[in-house]
């Protein structure tokens, strides 16, 4: 009985080699994403962080002292979107309705009328006047995480404070990436005197006392989130600039760059269309750690009283309240827990990104 011919054997083995060929043909981004998903801790951190950010972005729907929807006397009202006078709900005054007033609440929930409130019926500025305990009050049925020293709900403060920290970190990171990539690319690509001039400027600029400048500007101008963004952006780009500069210094000597120059391609096109896509690994891996540093900077400045305007929900202000009210343990513990969880999630994501984009990692 004769065995299979060599031709038939190669045909039989062809389907088994197809998956390997398909995996080899994947783009570098697809391979990096597959490696990132294999990192359980990093991938779960990304999912949890995105979920928390999504909740905070819709904080007004999750935590607010206004009803989401009111049905009163056959008409629908959306207090979350606009102000309604008290007379719209059977009141006596044309002033905006106070939905914390027991009289207004009774009106919009009596008979066939009804109202839908958020899961946490407290806003960032809501003061719990009906609390049975002096402020700051411990966790209770009305305030699940207690209140701060001003009588504001801690859960609402944490949700809105987390949103402020995340948005601040994203904006500061984006500005730092833009400035850092541009300066690093110019230094690395042109080198020579251009690189030397930029390096001397960075050395002088990095020696500026950043904290003293913040104190001086905080004394001159009123506290503002955008003032902090501008001041911190002046110093937050130098770390990334060094990484991009090193990548451009290495990649500008590659054969594909020399070939592009020989073909007469302009320097700008070579920098942004050829070298930059091959130098994005340090930029991407830098983002979570840069965002962690921005959140820590905002929290520290708020703790020192140099951050956002007074009354703005922020993690730093809550930590300062916890320091001044040692007996109110829930303020410090809850705020510290939110801050630590946020930084840990960003750190795990950064480690996973670094491993996923490491060219020495081999897919199995």
Secondary structure, DSSP 8 states (H G I E B T S, - for coil): -----HHHHHHHHHHHHHHHHHHHTS-HHHHHHHHHHH-HHHHHHHHHHHHHHHHHHTHHHHB-SSEEEEEETTEEE-TTTS--BGGGGT-S--SB--TTSHHHHHHHHSTT-EEEE-SB---TT-B-TT-SS-SS----SSSTT-B-TTSBBHHHHHHHHHHHHHHHHHHHHHHHHHHHHHHHHHHHHH-HHHHHHHHHHHHHHHTS-HHHHHHHHHHHS---HHHHHHHHHTTTTHHHHHHHHHHHHHHTTSHHHHHHHHTT--HHHIIIIIIGGGG-HHHHHHHHHHHHHHHHHHHHHHHTT-SS-TTS--HHHHHHHHHH-TT-HHHHHHHHHHHHHHHHHHHHHHHHHHHHT-TT----
